[in-house]
Amino acid sequence: MTQLLLASRNAKKLAELRRVVEAAGITGFEVIGLDDVDEFPESPETGATFAENALAKARDAYAETGLLSIADDSGIEIEALNDMPGVLSARWCGRHGDDAANTELVLGQLKDVPAERRGAAFVSVCALVGPDLEDVVVRGEWRGSVIEEPRGDGGFGYDPIFVPDDELAAGRTSAELSAAEKDSLSHRGKALAQLVPVLIRIAELG
């Protein structure tokens, strides 16, 4: 069985990729994360775009492990903040991965912004790098708006303050959707879906 490495330590991203692979009926892959391989030095995310960061992470993972590697760089772009936090989403408060502080800072910055100007989009860029494979980079977007107070216990990051435009969401935040609903609508789900045909070809070649 071929190991497919997600260059992340985020358990929820790993679970999402596993669900996408399973839902597509792709067999022959064991989806693993960075915690499942020998530790190696990870380059800092210094790219100016999601694509630069995703590709750098995927290339590093492949170079260090020799495994078919996927990396994702994602974040939220808020219109009233000139499409920031963008690539700085995970460390908007100055500390990496402090979801509560990042969310609190964004809500503070939008405090006096009316609902009609709180449009936003989650963006995910995924890169796939591996042996005998030209680098693949795909992008998914999920449009919606930022509300004034967090709602919901699911998801991570800015999910509790993001209400998707999709009718299926019915006014719920991303953090109030089921895993299946989020997979079918989300930015990362859309990006990963674009990788499915490539993964199917790789699986068929064995």
URGI-V208561 format. One record per residue. SS is DSSP state (~ for helix, > for strand, _ for the rest). NEAR is the number of other C-alpha atoms within 10 Angstrom. D_LAST is the distance of its C-alpha to the last C-alpha in whole Angstrom. Layout:
BEGIN
ss=SS near=NEAR d_last=D_LAST
ss=SS near=NEAR d_last=D_LAST
END
This chain:
BEGIN
ss=_ near=9 d_last=9
ss=> near=14 d_last=8
ss=> near=14 d_last=12
ss=> near=21 d_last=13
ss=> near=27 d_last=16
ss=> near=28 d_last=19
ss=_ near=25 d_last=22
ss=_ near=20 d_last=25
ss=_ near=13 d_last=27
ss=_ near=13 d_last=28
ss=~ near=11 d_last=27
ss=~ near=12 d_last=28
ss=~ near=18 d_last=25
ss=~ near=18 d_last=22
ss=~ near=14 d_last=23
ss=~ near=18 d_last=23
ss=~ near=22 d_last=20
ss=~ near=17 d_last=19
ss=~ near=16 d_last=21
ss=~ near=19 d_last=19
ss=~ near=20 d_last=16
ss=~ near=12 d_last=17
ss=~ near=10 d_last=20
ss=_ near=13 d_last=17
ss=_ near=11 d_last=15
ss=_ near=17 d_last=12
ss=_ near=14 d_last=10
ss=_ near=16 d_last=8
ss=> near=19 d_last=10
ss=> near=12 d_last=13
ss=> near=19 d_last=15
ss=> near=20 d_last=18
ss=> near=20 d_last=21
ss=~ near=16 d_last=23
ss=~ near=13 d_last=25
ss=~ near=11 d_last=22
ss=_ near=13 d_last=22
ss=_ near=8 d_last=24
ss=_ near=10 d_last=27
ss=_ near=11 d_last=27
ss=_ near=8 d_last=30
ss=_ near=12 d_last=29
ss=_ near=11 d_last=31
ss=_ near=9 d_last=33
ss=_ near=16 d_last=33
ss=_ near=12 d_last=35
ss=_ near=13 d_last=34
ss=_ near=11 d_last=36
ss=_ near=15 d_last=33
ss=~ near=24 d_last=30
ss=~ near=22 d_last=28
ss=~ near=17 d_last=29
ss=~ near=24 d_last=29
ss=~ near=26 d_last=25
ss=~ near=25 d_last=24
ss=~ near=21 d_last=26
ss=~ near=28 d_last=25
ss=~ near=26 d_last=21
ss=~ near=22 d_last=21
ss=~ near=20 d_last=23
ss=~ near=28 d_last=21
ss=~ near=19 d_last=18
ss=~ near=14 d_last=21
ss=~ near=14 d_last=22
ss=~ near=14 d_last=19
ss=_ near=14 d_last=16
ss=_ near=19 d_last=14
ss=> near=24 d_last=12
ss=> near=27 d_last=16
ss=> near=29 d_last=18
ss=> near=25 d_last=22
ss=> near=26 d_last=24
ss=> near=26 d_last=28
ss=> near=26 d_last=30
ss=> near=22 d_last=34
ss=> near=26 d_last=37
ss=> near=22 d_last=39
ss=> near=22 d_last=42
ss=~ near=15 d_last=45
ss=~ near=15 d_last=48
ss=~ near=16 d_last=46
ss=_ near=9 d_last=45
ss=_ near=14 d_last=42
ss=> near=17 d_last=42
ss=> near=18 d_last=41
ss=~ near=22 d_last=37
ss=~ near=24 d_last=35
ss=~ near=21 d_last=38
ss=~ near=23 d_last=37
ss=~ near=22 d_last=36
ss=~ near=15 d_last=39
ss=_ near=20 d_last=42
ss=_ near=19 d_last=45
ss=_ near=12 d_last=44
ss=_ near=11 d_last=42
ss=_ near=13 d_last=38
ss=_ near=15 d_last=37
ss=_ near=14 d_last=40
ss=~ near=19 d_last=40
ss=~ near=13 d_last=43
ss=~ near=17 d_last=45
ss=~ near=23 d_last=43
ss=~ near=22 d_last=44
ss=~ near=16 d_last=47
ss=~ near=14 d_last=48
ss=~ near=21 d_last=46
ss=~ near=18 d_last=48
ss=~ near=12 d_last=51
ss=~ near=12 d_last=50
ss=_ near=19 d_last=50
ss=_ near=10 d_last=53
ss=_ near=9 d_last=56
ss=_ near=13 d_last=53
ss=_ near=11 d_last=54
ss=~ near=12 d_last=51
ss=~ near=8 d_last=51
ss=~ near=14 d_last=50
ss=_ near=18 d_last=47
ss=> near=21 d_last=44
ss=> near=23 d_last=41
ss=> near=24 d_last=37
ss=> near=23 d_last=34
ss=> near=23 d_last=32
ss=> near=25 d_last=28
ss=> near=26 d_last=26
ss=> near=27 d_last=22
ss=> near=29 d_last=21
ss=> near=28 d_last=17
ss=> near=26 d_last=16
ss=> near=19 d_last=13
ss=_ near=11 d_last=12
ss=_ near=8 d_last=12
ss=> near=11 d_last=13
ss=> near=9 d_last=17
ss=> near=13 d_last=19
ss=> near=15 d_last=19
ss=> near=20 d_last=22
ss=> near=19 d_last=23
ss=> near=20 d_last=26
ss=> near=21 d_last=28
ss=> near=21 d_last=31
ss=> near=22 d_last=33
ss=> near=19 d_last=37
ss=> near=20 d_last=40
ss=> near=21 d_last=43
ss=> near=27 d_last=44
ss=_ near=18 d_last=47
ss=_ near=17 d_last=50
ss=_ near=11 d_last=49
ss=_ near=18 d_last=45
ss=_ near=17 d_last=44
ss=_ near=14 d_last=42
ss=_ near=13 d_last=40
ss=_ near=16 d_last=36
ss=_ near=18 d_last=34
ss=_ near=15 d_last=35
ss=_ near=20 d_last=36
ss=_ near=23 d_last=38
ss=~ near=24 d_last=37
ss=~ near=22 d_last=41
ss=~ near=23 d_last=43
ss=> near=30 d_last=40
ss=> near=25 d_last=41
ss=> near=25 d_last=38
ss=_ near=19 d_last=40
ss=_ near=13 d_last=38
ss=~ near=8 d_last=40
ss=~ near=13 d_last=37
ss=~ near=17 d_last=39
ss=_ near=11 d_last=42
ss=_ near=14 d_last=44
ss=_ near=19 d_last=42
ss=> near=26 d_last=40
ss=~ near=27 d_last=37
ss=~ near=22 d_last=37
ss=~ near=20 d_last=39
ss=_ near=20 d_last=36
ss=_ near=12 d_last=33
ss=~ near=15 d_last=30
ss=~ near=12 d_last=29
ss=~ near=13 d_last=31
ss=~ near=20 d_last=31
ss=~ near=19 d_last=27
ss=~ near=14 d_last=28
ss=~ near=21 d_last=30
ss=_ near=20 d_last=30
ss=~ near=23 d_last=29
ss=~ near=28 d_last=26
ss=~ near=20 d_last=25
ss=~ near=21 d_last=25
ss=~ near=21 d_last=23
ss=~ near=26 d_last=20
ss=~ near=19 d_last=20
ss=~ near=17 d_last=20
ss=~ near=19 d_last=17
ss=~ near=16 d_last=15
ss=~ near=13 d_last=14
ss=~ near=14 d_last=13
ss=~ near=20 d_last=11
ss=~ near=18 d_last=10
ss=~ near=11 d_last=9
ss=~ near=17 d_last=6
ss=~ near=15 d_last=5
ss=~ near=11 d_last=5
ss=~ near=7 d_last=4
ss=_ near=10 d_last=0
END
